């Protein structure tokens, strides 16, 4: 995969921009003819059975249909992604870049989640947290913006989350001038004399050329505190995606102590008083964020008009309490149950936030970002262990509901502009407080393998697995985990700019995704979600003539990978009509060339 260029052909770029309003919307809306046509009677019966009982067995045979002449979505260059933290001491380990390439990763989010709203790129230090010393964040010395930019360039690109919550002194909110200076450093021209102005604390952010000149300069013999930004890179990096703030909806407006730094309203001396002083405070409201976002977007785009600026939204699920059942204590780092949720006040929290932001800021919003951490646990384990069955159903079940709610909010609040607003999942993964039994770890890989093609089909342009060295992707010795191999299977299925094509299965226990690759070959992914039972996929392919030989990749409970790689092997007897044996808990990718 070539990684130095991320330019899409005009037709592909248009498809990504318009996919959300056309193809993806049709897939989400279960009242459309497309949905009704694709869902067989067997699928409907299977879905009903799945909702009624704890588990469903995969049938002995499953019918799979693939239509190579019906494209369903193009993989954007930024989809295959992970989140990196500035506190990650292993981010710059020598073997990380090659591991990311082997998994097909092209994008690394920076500087992380909650860290972003206390992070200051020009000083490489955090401001304080809610009036206190910043908790649990030791910035790794090699993860400053200059070092990360060099690292990122070898992987592909990034999505940056700029500081909305705090200024450098921790005495007030994040400032658009600081965000504009960050854009100038990354994308600016050293000869640009545009003034960035002063921030609310009186700090002069100089000119675009000042920051771009730092990027291109050599380190000074005597460090003035900015040498980490002098990386001798005169050419702009051309980073396109910039998010303003991380999970701003957790700033305390809906109650509690507040999980996200937001100094647009001062914090009381005691954190236990947060709810009294900050809950429903107009300065923390979604409309206030939307108004402030407009200023951020305008000042950032004044530096580089080509960038896309996005807002974080909450999951817009009607009739559900969207606050996490468990929350992390910002001081101890321990997870604890949150028993302070009010059904009356929090019932539609996500919808309320999204409506307020979009109705205020839609004209400046280029993309929206969601975070999704499935967290179902089993009753048998005392609600501690992962419910593997529900997790594997989530890419077709829960995800559909989330995106249907999002489409509804975009259409209601943004009108025709909704068609041009892109969607990113800047954090995805299994909630970190959920225990994954060792014998079930493979489920995380199967989930990742199923999730990413599903997101591509819905038109999502970025999905960052959280996190690089947490959440199962790599451990602290850089040993790959199940999500790594799941994404490696997606990389075997397709590259960016390749198109998914229509594919359906007669059972929800066997997922199917198919791609038409740049060379005309078919990529076929099958995922058996049954932990105990094998099946045979009876595959019919139309739209092109296939060769008799190809390559097969298997990852699963009975098909462990090599230390770092799922190895492919030659496969014979392929055709447009074939039977594929599928062991339990297994993902299989078959790549079949066109017939000559």
C-alpha positions as CSV (number, residue, x, y, z in Angstrom):
1,X,0.0,0.0,0.0
2,X,1.4,3.4,-0.9
3,X,1.3,5.6,2.1
4,X,2.8,8.9,1.0
5,X,-0.3,10.1,-0.9
6,X,-3.9,10.2,0.1
7,X,-5.6,11.8,-2.9
8,X,-8.9,10.2,-4.0
9,X,-10.0,10.1,-7.6
10,X,-12.8,12.6,-8.1
11,X,-15.4,9.9,-8.5
12,X,-14.4,8.2,-5.2
13,X,-14.2,11.5,-3.3
14,X,-17.7,12.4,-4.5
15,X,-18.9,8.9,-3.4
16,X,-17.6,9.4,0.1
17,X,-19.1,12.9,0.4
18,X,-22.5,11.9,-0.9
19,X,-22.6,8.3,0.5
20,X,-24.1,9.4,3.8
21,X,-27.1,11.1,2.3
22,X,-27.8,8.4,-0.3
23,X,-26.4,4.8,-0.1
24,X,-25.7,4.8,3.6
25,X,-29.0,6.3,4.6
26,X,-30.8,3.8,2.5
27,X,-29.0,1.0,4.3
28,X,-29.8,2.3,7.7
29,X,-33.5,3.0,7.0
30,X,-35.3,-0.3,7.3
31,X,-38.3,1.1,5.5
32,X,-36.6,1.3,2.1
33,X,-37.0,-1.1,-0.8
34,X,-33.3,-1.8,-0.7
35,X,-33.5,-3.1,2.8
36,X,-36.6,-5.2,2.2
37,X,-35.1,-6.7,-1.0
38,X,-31.8,-7.7,0.7
39,X,-33.3,-9.3,3.8
40,X,-34.5,-12.8,3.1
41,X,-37.2,-14.5,5.1
42,X,-34.5,-16.6,6.8
43,X,-32.7,-13.5,8.0
44,X,-35.9,-12.0,9.4
45,X,-36.7,-15.3,11.3
46,X,-33.2,-15.5,12.5
47,X,-33.2,-12.0,13.8
48,X,-36.5,-12.6,15.6
49,X,-35.1,-15.7,17.2
50,X,-31.9,-13.9,18.2
51,X,-33.9,-11.3,20.0
52,X,-36.0,-13.9,21.8
53,X,-33.2,-16.2,23.2
54,X,-29.8,-15.9,24.6
55,X,-27.9,-17.5,21.7
56,X,-28.6,-18.8,18.2
57,X,-26.9,-21.7,16.6
58,X,-25.5,-21.1,13.1
59,X,-27.3,-23.4,10.6
60,X,-25.3,-26.2,9.0
61,X,-25.5,-24.4,5.7
62,X,-25.8,-20.7,5.1
63,X,-26.6,-19.1,1.7
64,X,-24.4,-16.2,0.8
65,X,-25.0,-14.0,-2.2
66,X,-22.4,-11.5,-3.6
67,X,-23.1,-9.0,-6.4
68,X,-19.9,-7.6,-7.7
69,X,-21.6,-5.0,-9.9
70,X,-23.4,-3.3,-7.0
71,X,-21.0,-1.1,-5.1
72,X,-21.9,-0.3,-1.5
73,X,-19.2,2.1,-0.3
74,X,-15.5,3.1,-0.8
75,X,-12.9,2.7,1.9
76,X,-11.6,6.2,2.7
77,X,-7.9,6.5,3.3
78,X,-8.5,7.4,7.0
79,X,-10.8,4.5,8.0
80,X,-8.2,2.1,9.3
81,X,-7.0,3.9,12.4
82,X,-5.9,3.7,16.1
83,X,-5.8,6.2,18.9
84,X,-2.5,7.1,20.4
85,X,-1.9,8.9,23.7
86,X,0.9,11.4,24.4
87,X,1.4,9.4,27.6
88,X,2.1,6.1,25.7
89,X,5.7,5.3,26.5
90,X,5.8,2.7,23.7
91,X,4.3,4.8,20.9
92,X,7.8,5.4,19.4
93,X,9.1,1.9,19.9
94,X,11.1,0.8,16.8
95,X,8.8,-1.9,15.7
96,X,5.5,0.0,16.1
97,X,5.5,1.5,12.6
98,X,5.9,-1.8,10.9
99,X,3.2,-3.4,13.0
100,X,0.8,-0.6,12.1
101,X,1.6,-1.1,8.4
102,X,1.1,-4.9,8.7
103,X,-2.4,-4.3,10.2
104,X,-3.3,-1.9,7.4
105,X,-3.4,1.1,9.7
106,X,-3.1,4.4,7.9
107,X,-4.3,6.9,10.6
108,X,-3.2,7.6,14.2
109,X,-5.4,9.9,16.3
110,X,-3.5,12.4,18.5
111,X,-3.1,13.5,21.3
112,X,-5.7,11.1,22.7
113,X,-9.1,11.4,24.3
114,X,-9.6,13.2,27.6
115,X,-6.0,14.3,27.5
116,X,-6.8,16.6,24.5
117,X,-8.6,19.2,26.5
118,X,-5.7,19.9,28.8
119,X,-3.0,19.4,26.1
120,X,-0.9,22.3,24.7
121,X,1.1,21.6,21.6
122,X,3.5,24.5,21.8
123,X,4.6,23.8,25.4
124,X,4.1,20.0,25.5
125,X,2.6,20.0,28.9
126,X,-0.9,19.7,30.4
127,X,-2.8,22.5,32.1
128,X,-4.4,21.5,35.4
129,X,-7.5,19.4,35.7
130,X,-10.6,21.0,37.2
131,X,-8.4,23.3,39.3
132,X,-6.2,20.4,40.5
133,X,-2.9,18.9,39.4
134,X,-3.5,16.9,36.2
135,X,-4.1,13.2,37.1
136,X,-2.3,10.2,35.8
137,X,-0.7,11.8,32.7
138,X,3.0,11.5,32.3
139,X,3.9,12.8,28.9
140,X,6.3,10.5,27.2
141,X,9.4,12.5,26.1
142,X,9.3,11.3,22.5
143,X,5.6,12.0,21.9
144,X,5.6,15.8,21.5
145,X,4.0,17.2,18.3
146,X,7.3,17.4,16.4
147,X,8.3,13.8,17.1
148,X,4.7,12.6,16.5
149,X,4.6,14.4,13.2
150,X,7.6,12.5,12.0
151,X,6.2,9.2,13.3
152,X,2.8,9.9,11.8
153,X,4.3,10.6,8.4
154,X,5.7,7.1,8.2
155,X,2.3,5.6,9.0
156,X,0.1,7.7,6.8
157,X,-1.9,10.6,8.4
158,X,-3.7,11.6,11.5
159,X,-6.8,13.1,13.0
160,X,-6.0,15.8,15.5
161,X,-8.2,16.8,18.5
162,X,-7.5,20.4,19.5
163,X,-7.9,21.7,23.0
164,X,-11.4,23.2,23.6
165,X,-11.4,22.9,27.4
166,X,-8.5,24.9,28.8
167,X,-5.9,27.6,28.1
168,X,-2.2,27.1,28.8
169,X,-2.5,28.4,32.4
170,X,-5.6,26.4,33.2
171,X,-7.4,29.6,34.2
172,X,-9.9,29.7,31.3
173,X,-11.2,27.9,28.3
174,X,-9.4,26.7,25.2
175,X,-8.7,29.4,22.7
176,X,-9.3,29.4,18.9
177,X,-5.9,31.2,18.4
178,X,-4.0,28.3,19.9
179,X,-5.9,25.9,17.6
180,X,-5.1,28.1,14.6
181,X,-1.5,28.1,15.6
182,X,-1.5,24.3,15.6
183,X,-2.9,24.3,12.1
184,X,-0.2,26.8,11.1
185,X,2.5,24.6,12.5
186,X,1.3,21.5,10.7
187,X,0.0,22.9,7.4
188,X,1.3,26.5,7.1
189,X,3.7,28.1,4.8
190,X,6.8,29.7,6.3
191,X,6.3,32.8,4.1
192,X,2.7,33.4,5.3
193,X,2.5,36.7,7.3
194,X,-1.1,36.3,8.4
195,X,-1.4,37.3,12.1
196,X,-3.1,34.9,14.4
197,X,-3.8,37.4,17.1
198,X,-3.9,37.3,20.9
199,X,-5.8,34.9,23.1
200,X,-8.1,35.7,26.0
201,X,-5.0,35.6,28.4
202,X,-3.1,38.1,26.3
203,X,-0.7,35.7,24.7
204,X,0.4,36.7,21.2
205,X,0.2,33.7,18.8
206,X,2.4,35.4,16.1
207,X,1.9,34.6,12.5
208,X,1.3,31.5,10.4
209,X,4.8,31.8,9.1
210,X,6.3,31.8,12.6
211,X,4.9,28.4,13.4
212,X,5.6,27.0,9.9
213,X,9.1,28.3,10.1
214,X,9.6,26.5,13.4
215,X,8.6,23.3,11.7
216,X,11.2,23.8,8.9
217,X,14.0,25.0,11.2
218,X,16.9,23.1,12.6
219,X,17.2,22.8,16.4
220,X,19.1,25.7,18.1
221,X,22.4,25.0,19.8
222,X,20.9,26.4,22.9
223,X,17.3,25.2,23.3
224,X,14.8,28.0,23.9
225,X,12.1,25.5,24.8
226,X,10.9,25.2,21.2
227,X,13.5,22.8,19.8
228,X,11.1,19.9,19.9
229,X,9.1,21.8,17.2
230,X,12.1,22.3,15.0
231,X,12.1,19.2,12.9
232,X,13.6,20.4,9.6
233,X,10.4,19.7,7.7
234,X,9.7,22.8,5.5
235,X,7.0,21.0,3.5
236,X,3.5,21.2,5.1
237,X,2.1,17.9,6.3
238,X,-1.3,18.6,4.8
239,X,-3.4,17.1,7.6
240,X,-7.1,17.4,6.8
241,X,-9.2,16.3,9.8
242,X,-9.4,18.4,13.0
243,X,-11.8,17.8,15.8
244,X,-12.6,20.6,18.4
245,X,-12.6,19.0,21.8
246,X,-13.1,15.5,23.1
247,X,-16.5,14.3,24.4
248,X,-17.5,17.9,25.4
249,X,-20.9,16.5,26.3
250,X,-19.3,15.1,29.4
251,X,-18.4,18.6,30.7
252,X,-20.9,18.5,33.6
253,X,-23.8,20.1,31.8
254,X,-25.8,17.0,32.3
255,X,-24.7,16.6,36.0
256,X,-22.1,14.7,37.9
257,X,-18.5,15.8,38.5
258,X,-17.9,16.1,34.8
259,X,-15.5,13.7,33.0
260,X,-14.2,16.3,30.5
261,X,-12.3,19.5,31.2
262,X,-14.3,22.6,30.2
263,X,-13.3,25.9,31.7
264,X,-15.9,27.9,29.8
265,X,-17.4,27.8,33.3
266,X,-15.1,27.9,36.4
267,X,-14.8,24.9,38.6
268,X,-15.7,25.1,42.3
269,X,-12.9,24.4,44.9
270,X,-14.5,21.0,45.7
271,X,-15.2,18.5,42.9
272,X,-18.3,17.3,44.8
273,X,-19.8,20.8,44.3
274,X,-19.5,20.5,40.5
275,X,-23.1,19.3,39.9
276,X,-24.5,22.2,41.9
277,X,-22.6,24.9,40.1
278,X,-22.2,23.4,36.6
279,X,-25.3,21.3,35.8
280,X,-27.5,23.0,33.2
281,X,-25.2,26.0,33.2
282,X,-25.7,27.9,30.0
283,X,-22.0,28.3,29.5
284,X,-21.6,24.5,29.2
285,X,-24.7,23.9,27.0
286,X,-24.6,22.3,23.6
287,X,-25.6,25.7,22.1
288,X,-22.7,27.4,23.8
289,X,-20.3,24.7,22.4
290,X,-21.8,25.1,19.0
291,X,-21.3,28.9,19.1
292,X,-17.7,28.6,20.3
293,X,-17.0,25.8,17.7
294,X,-18.0,28.3,14.9
295,X,-15.2,30.6,16.0
296,X,-12.7,27.8,16.2
297,X,-13.6,26.6,12.7
298,X,-13.4,30.0,11.2
299,X,-10.0,30.9,12.7
300,X,-8.5,27.4,11.9
301,X,-9.8,27.6,8.3
302,X,-8.4,31.1,7.9
303,X,-5.0,29.4,8.2
304,X,-5.8,26.5,5.8
305,X,-9.2,26.6,4.0
306,X,-8.7,22.9,2.9
307,X,-9.1,21.4,6.4
308,X,-12.2,19.7,7.7
309,X,-13.3,20.6,11.2
310,X,-15.6,18.4,13.3
311,X,-17.7,18.3,16.4
312,X,-17.9,15.5,19.0
313,X,-21.5,14.2,19.4
314,X,-23.1,11.9,21.9
315,X,-24.9,8.7,20.7
316,X,-28.3,10.0,19.7
317,X,-30.4,7.1,21.0
318,X,-34.0,8.0,21.9
319,X,-35.4,6.6,25.1
320,X,-32.0,5.5,26.5
321,X,-29.7,6.7,29.2
322,X,-26.5,7.3,27.4
323,X,-24.2,8.0,30.4
324,X,-21.9,5.0,30.9
325,X,-22.9,2.6,33.6
326,X,-19.3,2.7,34.8
327,X,-17.0,5.7,35.0
328,X,-13.3,6.2,35.6
329,X,-12.3,8.2,38.6
330,X,-9.9,10.9,37.2
331,X,-7.6,10.7,40.2
332,X,-7.3,7.0,41.1
333,X,-8.0,5.7,37.6
334,X,-10.3,3.1,39.0
335,X,-13.7,2.3,37.4
336,X,-16.8,2.6,39.6
337,X,-20.5,2.3,39.0
338,X,-22.3,5.5,38.5
339,X,-25.5,5.4,40.5
340,X,-26.4,9.0,40.2
341,X,-28.2,8.8,36.8
342,X,-31.6,10.3,36.7
343,X,-34.0,8.7,34.3
344,X,-36.1,11.8,34.2
345,X,-33.3,14.2,33.4
346,X,-30.9,11.9,31.4
347,X,-33.4,9.9,29.3
348,X,-32.5,11.7,26.0
349,X,-29.2,13.2,26.9
350,X,-27.5,12.3,23.6
351,X,-30.3,13.7,21.5
352,X,-30.4,16.9,23.5
353,X,-26.7,17.5,23.1
354,X,-26.6,16.7,19.4
355,X,-29.6,18.8,18.6
356,X,-28.2,21.8,20.4
357,X,-24.8,21.6,18.7
358,X,-26.0,20.9,15.2
359,X,-28.8,23.5,15.3
360,X,-26.2,26.1,16.3
361,X,-23.1,25.2,14.2
362,X,-24.2,23.1,11.2
363,X,-23.0,25.5,8.6
364,X,-19.4,25.2,9.8
365,X,-19.5,21.5,10.6
366,X,-17.6,19.3,8.1
367,X,-17.8,16.1,10.1
368,X,-19.2,14.7,13.3
369,X,-17.4,12.2,15.6
370,X,-18.9,9.5,17.8
371,X,-17.3,7.3,20.4
372,X,-18.6,3.7,20.8
373,X,-17.6,1.2,23.4
374,X,-19.9,-1.8,23.5
375,X,-20.1,-2.9,27.1
376,X,-22.6,-5.7,27.5
377,X,-21.7,-8.2,30.2
378,X,-23.2,-11.5,31.2
379,X,-25.5,-12.2,34.2
380,X,-23.7,-15.4,34.9
381,X,-20.5,-13.5,35.6
382,X,-22.1,-10.9,37.9
383,X,-22.1,-8.4,35.0
384,X,-18.3,-8.4,34.8
385,X,-17.4,-10.6,31.8
386,X,-18.0,-9.7,28.2
387,X,-21.2,-10.9,26.6
388,X,-19.5,-12.2,23.5
389,X,-22.8,-13.0,21.7
390,X,-24.1,-9.4,22.1
391,X,-20.7,-8.0,21.0
392,X,-20.6,-10.0,17.8
393,X,-24.2,-8.9,17.0
394,X,-23.4,-5.2,17.6
395,X,-22.0,-4.2,14.2
396,X,-25.3,-5.1,12.5
397,X,-27.6,-4.4,15.5
398,X,-26.5,-1.6,17.9
399,X,-24.5,0.2,15.2
400,X,-27.5,0.5,12.9
401,X,-29.6,2.1,15.7
402,X,-26.8,4.6,16.5
403,X,-26.4,5.7,12.9
404,X,-30.1,5.8,12.2
405,X,-30.4,8.2,15.1
406,X,-27.5,10.3,13.8
407,X,-29.0,10.5,10.3
408,X,-32.3,11.7,11.9
409,X,-30.5,14.4,13.8
410,X,-28.5,15.5,10.8
411,X,-31.5,15.7,8.6
412,X,-33.6,17.6,11.1
413,X,-31.0,20.1,12.1
414,X,-28.9,20.6,9.0
415,X,-31.3,20.2,6.1
416,X,-29.6,19.8,2.7
417,X,-26.2,20.3,4.3
418,X,-26.6,16.9,6.0
419,X,-25.6,15.2,2.8
420,X,-22.1,16.8,2.9
421,X,-21.3,16.1,6.6
422,X,-19.0,13.2,7.1
423,X,-19.0,10.8,10.0
424,X,-16.0,9.5,12.1
425,X,-15.8,7.2,15.0
426,X,-12.7,8.7,16.7
427,X,-12.9,6.0,19.5
428,X,-14.1,2.5,19.1
429,X,-13.4,-0.6,21.1
430,X,-14.8,-2.7,24.0
431,X,-15.2,-0.7,27.2
432,X,-12.0,-1.1,29.3
433,X,-13.8,-2.0,32.5
434,X,-15.3,-5.1,30.9
435,X,-13.4,-8.3,31.6
436,X,-12.7,-10.4,28.5
437,X,-12.0,-14.1,29.5
438,X,-8.8,-15.4,28.0
439,X,-10.7,-18.1,26.0
440,X,-12.9,-15.4,24.5
441,X,-10.2,-12.9,23.4
442,X,-10.6,-14.0,19.8
443,X,-14.1,-12.4,19.9
444,X,-12.4,-8.9,19.9
445,X,-10.7,-9.8,16.7
446,X,-13.9,-11.1,15.1
447,X,-15.7,-7.9,16.2
448,X,-13.0,-5.7,14.7
449,X,-13.0,-7.7,11.4
450,X,-16.8,-7.3,11.2
451,X,-17.0,-3.7,12.4
452,X,-14.6,-1.9,10.0
453,X,-16.2,-3.1,6.7
454,X,-19.6,-2.4,8.2
455,X,-18.5,1.2,8.9
456,X,-17.1,1.5,5.4
457,X,-20.5,0.4,4.0
458,X,-22.2,3.1,6.0
459,X,-19.9,5.8,4.6
460,X,-17.9,6.3,7.8
461,X,-14.5,8.0,7.0
462,X,-12.5,7.2,10.2
463,X,-12.6,4.7,13.0
464,X,-9.9,4.8,15.7
465,X,-9.5,1.7,17.8
466,X,-8.8,2.7,21.4
467,X,-6.1,2.4,22.1
468,X,-2.8,1.5,20.5
469,X,-1.3,0.0,23.7
470,X,-4.5,-0.5,25.5
471,X,-7.8,-2.2,24.5
472,X,-6.1,-5.3,23.2
473,X,-4.5,-4.0,20.0
474,X,-0.8,-4.2,21.2
475,X,0.5,-5.0,24.7
476,X,3.4,-3.1,26.3
477,X,5.8,-5.5,24.6
478,X,4.2,-4.8,21.3
479,X,2.7,-8.3,21.0
480,X,-0.4,-8.1,18.8
481,X,-3.8,-8.9,20.3
482,X,-7.0,-10.0,18.8
483,X,-8.1,-6.6,17.4
484,X,-4.8,-6.3,15.6
485,X,-5.4,-9.5,13.8
486,X,-9.1,-8.6,13.1
487,X,-7.9,-5.4,11.4
488,X,-5.2,-7.4,9.5
489,X,-8.1,-9.5,8.1
490,X,-9.8,-6.3,6.9
491,X,-6.5,-5.3,5.3
492,X,-6.5,-8.6,3.5
493,X,-10.1,-8.0,2.3
494,X,-9.5,-4.5,0.8
495,X,-7.2,-1.5,0.6
496,X,-8.3,2.2,0.7
497,X,-10.1,3.3,-2.5
498,X,-11.4,-0.3,-3.0
499,X,-15.2,-0.6,-3.0
500,X,-17.4,-2.9,-1.0
501,X,-20.1,-4.6,-3.0
502,X,-23.5,-5.9,-2.1
503,X,-23.3,-9.1,-0.1
504,X,-25.9,-10.9,2.1
505,X,-26.2,-13.9,4.3
506,X,-29.2,-16.0,5.2
507,X,-28.1,-16.2,8.9
508,X,-27.1,-13.4,11.3
509,X,-24.6,-15.9,12.8
510,X,-22.5,-15.7,9.6
511,X,-21.5,-12.2,8.6
512,X,-20.4,-11.5,5.0
513,X,-18.5,-8.6,3.4
514,X,-17.2,-8.5,-0.1
515,X,-15.0,-6.0,-2.0
516,X,-14.1,-5.4,-5.6
517,X,-10.4,-4.6,-5.4
518,X,-8.5,-2.2,-7.7
519,X,-7.2,-5.1,-9.9
520,X,-10.8,-6.4,-10.4
521,X,-10.4,-9.4,-8.0
522,X,-13.0,-10.3,-5.4
523,X,-12.3,-10.1,-1.7
524,X,-14.7,-12.2,0.4
525,X,-14.9,-12.1,4.2
526,X,-17.0,-14.6,6.1
527,X,-17.3,-14.6,10.0
528,X,-18.8,-17.5,11.9
529,X,-20.0,-16.0,15.2
530,X,-21.0,-19.3,16.7
531,X,-18.6,-20.4,19.5
532,X,-19.2,-24.1,19.1
533,X,-20.7,-25.0,15.7
534,X,-19.2,-25.1,12.3
535,X,-21.1,-24.3,9.1
536,X,-20.7,-24.3,5.3
537,X,-21.2,-21.1,3.4
538,X,-22.9,-21.8,0.0
539,X,-21.6,-18.8,-1.9
540,X,-23.0,-17.5,-5.2
541,X,-21.2,-14.6,-6.9
542,X,-22.6,-12.6,-9.8
543,X,-21.4,-9.6,-11.8
544,X,-18.0,-11.0,-12.9
545,X,-16.4,-14.3,-13.8
546,X,-13.9,-15.6,-11.2
547,X,-10.8,-17.7,-11.5
548,X,-10.4,-21.2,-10.0
549,X,-7.4,-20.3,-7.8
550,X,-7.0,-17.7,-5.1
551,X,-5.7,-17.1,-1.6
552,X,-7.4,-17.9,1.8
553,X,-6.7,-16.3,5.1
554,X,-8.1,-17.8,8.3
555,X,-8.2,-16.3,11.8
556,X,-10.0,-17.8,14.7
557,X,-10.2,-20.1,17.7
558,X,-8.8,-23.1,15.8
559,X,-6.7,-21.0,13.4
560,X,-4.3,-19.0,15.5
561,X,-2.0,-16.5,13.6
562,X,1.7,-16.5,13.6
563,X,3.3,-14.2,16.1
564,X,2.4,-11.1,14.1
565,X,0.7,-12.3,10.9
566,X,-2.3,-14.1,9.6
567,X,-0.7,-16.1,6.8
568,X,-2.5,-16.7,3.5
569,X,-2.4,-20.0,1.7
570,X,-3.3,-20.9,-1.9
571,X,-6.8,-22.2,-2.5
572,X,-8.1,-24.2,-5.4
573,X,-11.5,-25.2,-6.6
574,X,-12.9,-21.6,-6.6
575,X,-15.6,-20.4,-8.9
576,X,-18.8,-18.2,-8.9
577,X,-20.5,-21.0,-7.1
578,X,-18.6,-22.6,-4.2
579,X,-18.9,-24.1,-0.7
580,X,-16.7,-22.7,2.0
581,X,-16.3,-24.6,5.3
582,X,-16.3,-22.3,8.3
583,X,-15.1,-23.5,11.7
584,X,-16.6,-22.0,14.9
585,X,-15.4,-18.5,15.9
586,X,-13.5,-17.9,12.7
587,X,-13.0,-15.1,10.2
588,X,-12.0,-16.1,6.7
589,X,-10.9,-13.9,3.8
590,X,-10.7,-15.3,0.3
591,X,-9.2,-13.3,-2.5
592,X,-10.2,-14.5,-6.0
593,X,-8.8,-13.0,-9.2
594,X,-10.9,-12.4,-12.3
595,X,-11.0,-15.2,-14.7
596,X,-8.6,-14.7,-17.7
